Amino acid sequence: MTGSQDVARTAAEADRMDVPPLLVVDRVEEYLDACGIGTGPLHWQRIGGGQSNVTFRLKRRGADVVLRRGPRPPLPPSTHDMVREAHIQHLLAPLGFPVPRILAVCADTHVLGVPFYLMNFLDGDVVTDTVPAHLDPPGQRRETSEAVADMLVRLHSVDVSRGAIAGIGRPEGYLGRQLRRFAGLWEQGATRELPQVAGLARWLEANLPATQRTSLIHGDYRVGNLMFRRSGPVRVQAVLDWEMATLGDPLADLGYLTATYAQAGSAGTIMELTGVTAQPGYLTREELALRYNQHFGLDLSALPWYQALALWKAAIFAEAIYTRWKQGERNDAGPGLGAALEAGVPRLLDAAAGFAQRL
């Protein structure tokens, strides 16, 4: 289930490896023992297909949990903050929002080299390139995409005016900070000339929309970050991957969702990670936005700006991964990753420009 560079059974074995492993079994066993999470030998399986953060399912007697950690160092500043991600989910659970239960958080880098956290394992379906049988009939396909829009409404309806959740971000000036932050990330992580990045940055700055309301925003809200119940009526069991969550303009989430949502007739980008929604039966991007907006009644005329922002940011993130691959820091991902990103990043920028032309 894992590559030879991914897992070391002992700390001594990890010290002999040329590339730091993602999981050191005896250290994790010691940590689980200290937390009172199960007993006995550890069995592991890498799950999920992300190219950024890493998740392992860990099983031992009396425990079935998921470990989530960042990629191998070095890491860009203010990214892959697992302690903060766990904290946000810990705050959301008492509010009744569907997130995994956080069991432990380890900020000590001695264990795995980076911070990580443990959450309970949830047995559900994540929809990507195949449709689970019980979600496949036309009625369920429509209900699945309706549930995606409805869960975004629920997320943006969380009361962030009080309590600890109010302290996770500064909503004022969120959009401007995003432009400055990602422009800086491009300067730090790019190794090739792509003039569209600067051109789109200027366009985004010149056409910055006024924020109509503020809310908790996920930052990576897409179909593939939702887990659906395995049986019965269509229901989102959990929302996953909270690394980018903060307070800000909720249309940033809607723009990201619709810009990365696959639909028939779309040219497609590497960010359309759940390709099945291009099949008959699912809502279109426009229908998703309209269903969402039935609750809030916002002016969506500037939605193309948010869609362009989403793909511009995605291109910058993807280019940083491409740079790490070129520098030999992501060789574990294989040559296919580099080939996909070499063409995929310019395609993201083209698609962002396409959205910009609609405004």
ABEGO torsion letter per residue (X at the ends): XBBAAABBABAAAAAABABBBABBAAAAAAAAAAAGBEBEBBBBBBBEABABBBBBBBBBBGBBBBBBBBBBOBBBBGBGBAAAAAAAAAAAAAAGBBBBBBABBBABAAAAGBBBBBBBBBBBBBBBABBBAAAABAAAAAAAAAAAAAAAAAAAABBAABEAAAAABBABGAAAAAAAAAAAAAAAABABBBAAAAAAAAAAAAABBBBABBBBBAGABBAAABBBBABEBBBBABBBGAAABBBEBAAAAAAAAAAABBBBGBAEBAABABAAAABBGBBBAAAAAAAAAAAAGBBAAAAAAAAAAAAAAAAAAAAAAAAAAAAGAAAAAEAAAAAAAAAAAAAAAAAAAAAAAAX
